Amino acid sequence: MNEIPEVETMRSVLQRDLVGRRVKLATVTVGKLVKPHKSAKEFRTALEGHAIKEAQRLGRNLVFLLDNGHRLVLNAGSGQILMAATAKVTKPKFTQLVISFDTTGELRVVDPKGDARAYVAKPPVEGEGAEVSKFARLSVGGDGLALRKAINELADVGIDAIEDQIGWDRFAAVMRSRTTPLVEVLTDERIFSGLGDLYADEILFSAGLHPTRSAESLTTIEIRRLHRSFLEIIADAIKHEGTSFEDAPWTDPYGKAGSYQKFVQVFKREGQPCFQCRAPIKRVTSKTHDTYFCEKCQA
């Protein structure tokens, strides 16, 4: 489970521990991981010998600025990014990428489902940058637009709740343009990047809105409420360093679990009483989502 709070927690840890380190060796065991490079050798050549200057994030992507102006992009997918003190620490099964440094320590990408990606992006040639997402262009500040313009592969990343500053009025423009259910709008990566079922469910509960309601039907007051919940839930989950359930034990790069699961109101609580009204939490299943909500609080 890697949504914005989990990836931002990883970014914060790696900013602290990787900045200033120089990549000594990159070992790739599955070539698919390092697309869009032609080969693992091309990826290694682009990365090895360069120092990390800054750790950034956009949506589910970790972005490491290198000393030559290029950027290493890591997206763990449904896997993990871990740090090991030395090469002697046993590598977990499905470790597909190992990056070692001129000092001790290794960064490892564990990819059991094969949906992680790693690549080194060069700055686009002037005048040849990819078109930035029309939704992200609604941002009035933050670092998101600059990252999209610097990395062609991330140009179409949707609105990031933290890296893009978007007021309720522009948020309203997005909602009023969509006829699909709210939960589908929030989890559509083209529109809002880095939100999955967990945080979408919690945002909608906080805003008191039914997940299957059409986005375009919201009133101005409801949009303001949703916008506030959109920002507050993600910020609160980051404060608690992500969410880790027993059946989905997410950890930071050093194995520390998040604690936001202690504050979850509806997600994975089917049949249990709502903390607000005591009505049982419901679940609806679609082709792409298991959505949890309170039928009374989100009427």
C-alpha positions, 0 to 999 in steps of 0.5 A: 500500500503506497499512497501519498502518506506512505511515499512522503514518509519514505521521502522524508527518511531518504532525504535525511539519510541519502543526500550527499551519498554517491552511487557506487553500484546498481544491480538490477535482477529484472530488466522490466523494472528499469523501463524506459531504459533499453537495458539494465546496463543503460540504467546503471551507466546513467546512475553509477558515480553520481551523488544524490542532492535532494529527495523529492516526491510527486504522487507515488513517485520518489524523485532523487536529484543527481549531481549532474541534473538528471533525476532517479525516479523510483515507484515501488508500486505495491512493493517496498523500498528498504534500506540495509545497513550493509550488504550482509543483511539478508535480502528479502525475496523479490529484491529486484534492484539494489543500489549501494553507495560509496559509504555503507548501506544499500537501498533495495526495491522489493517488487513481488508483483512486478509493478515497480519502476526505476529510471534515470530521467534527463531534463527535457530539451528546451521546447520539447517538454511533454504537455503537463496534465490539464488537472495539474495546471490548475495548481497555483503553487508548490513544487509539482509543476516544476517536477512535471516540467523537468521529467517528461515521464511525470508530465501527466501525473494528476493533482498531488494533495501536497505538492500542488497548491489548489484552492477550493474554487479550482478543486470545484472546477474539477468536480463539476467537470466529472459525471462519475462517482466521487470515489472513482474521481478521487482514485483516478490517477489522471485526476488525483495522483497518489490516492487509493481506496484507503484515503479516498474512503476516509476523505469521503467519510470526513466530508460526509459524502456518499462514495457513489454520488456523482461528482458534478452534483455537489453543492458549493458547500459540499465541495468546500467540505470535500476540499478541506477533508482532501487536504486534512486527511492526507496531512494527518496520515503523513503526520502519523507516517502512513498506515500499516494493517496486519494484512498489509504491513507497510513500513518505512525503509527501516522497517518502522510501521505507520500508525494512521490505522489507529485513526481509520474511520471506515476502511476495512471496517465492514459490519463494525459500528461507525464511531460517530453514529454506531450504524454498521459500516457498509461495503460496496464492491465494483470492478476496481474498488472495495469501498467502505462507508457509513450509510447514515453519516454519508447519506 
